[in-house]
Amino acid sequence: MELRSGWEPVPTTTGRDMAPDTPADGERDTPSDGRLYDRILAVEVAATVGHSMGDVTEVMHWKDIEEQFGLVTTMLPQPNKWEDKFPNLPVVRGYPNTYQVHDRPPGMSEDGHERHRLSATAVIEKGGRVTVEDVAKIWVRDIDPAKFGILLGGQDQIIYYSAKAGVPPWEIGKFAYFPGAWGVTAMMAPIGIVNAGNPGQAALDALDVGRLKDQSGVPGNYALEVASAVAAGIAEGLSADATVDTVIDAALARLSPLPRAEVEHVLEYVPAGGDWRNLRTLLDDEYAGRTILWPVETLGTALAAVNISRGDPFEAVVAAVNLGRDTDGRACVAGSLCAALGGTAALPADWEPTITAQVATDPYTVSTRTPKETADGLFAAVQGNLTQLRRQLGRTTS
């Protein structure tokens, strides 16, 4: 990646010394099937942790995070989530957009990760690559509409009720609750995983699946481009020869000139090995007063966290969570991309057990699969996809 400055000082830690029993970074050798499985499991764990940790500080300014928490380095509980946060708005049309007060223990997901889990279910049950129709069917089957306003919210219920009513899934994204926003990208890690080693196909599949929640072709709406960039980055990260540079390049390659220039600007702002805290000035100077839902900002700062941390999942997630604004989306992507490179050996030892214990009895989620159970299914889907490709290759070369 040409953006890398070559500056190599070790950055001031974001708090790795605060992480309990953190293993050393894993070796990045050519993965066997076992190594690939390990990296898929790491992505699943890191994606969940990023969404859970980042949910606590979402929408906050970094100064407020610092004042209230100091430095957030672990998953925290959220008692009485939604209390005194949002009113239950009067119904203008359709179903009411409600918020239901509940407790979120450490490790519980949020709306974005629920979308991740729905996509993962579709991939697992298909045993390979999926289409927008495959994913829509899972939404209709697995979502309990009585639970809207807990984890999933208004932007999700319009998709659910449209799909349930028979609206073609590829048309539903035209009626997005938050058009041109980040939310569709939360669905894309499983799309990248099933296309491990093939970032181009991952990007194409993301453009298709993403039509469930947004649309292409509208000037200034880069939501599906960003979603495809994240899927491509995950697919590249699971390649045997992937590096931080190749992951970032794979993501950048999916962007048209305007969003790419913006993301590159963010990457250039703090070089590899620099201090993530310097991104605060960028956010204050260039994004203050703008919606936190702008997907190009979130992608840019997520890739910057990957680059600055040099692929360390813990450091990248802590940076993402403590920068403020769209912290959960940023932390999920930053952590997932780093985890794809480093595998479970690069993760803090408490991450997987915390998620595993929480999700097994979660009363609100669309899936109580543990990270390992999800990784088992996703790995089998990758193998199914590779079998199809080998069959195609055999039929065209024999």
ABEGO torsion letter per residue (X at the ends): XAABAGBABBBBBAGAAABBGBBBBBBBBBBBAAAAAAAAAAAAAAAAAAAAAAAAABGBBAAAAAAAAEBBABBBBBBGBGBGABBBBBBABEBBBBBBBBBBBBGBBBAAAAAAAAAAAAAAAAGEBBBAAAAAAAAAAABBAAABGBABBAAAAAAAAAAAAGBBAAAAAAABABBGBAAAAAAAAAAAAAABGBAAAAAAAAAAAAAAABBBGBBGBAAAAAAAAAAAAAAAAABAABBAAAAAAAAAAABBAAAAAAAAAAAAABBBGBBAAAAAAAAAAAABGBBAABAAAAAAAAAAAAAAAGGBAAAAAAAAAAAEEBAAAAAAAAAAAAAAAAEAAABBAAAAAAAAAAAAABAABABABBAAAAAAAAAAAAAAAAAAAAAAAAAAAX
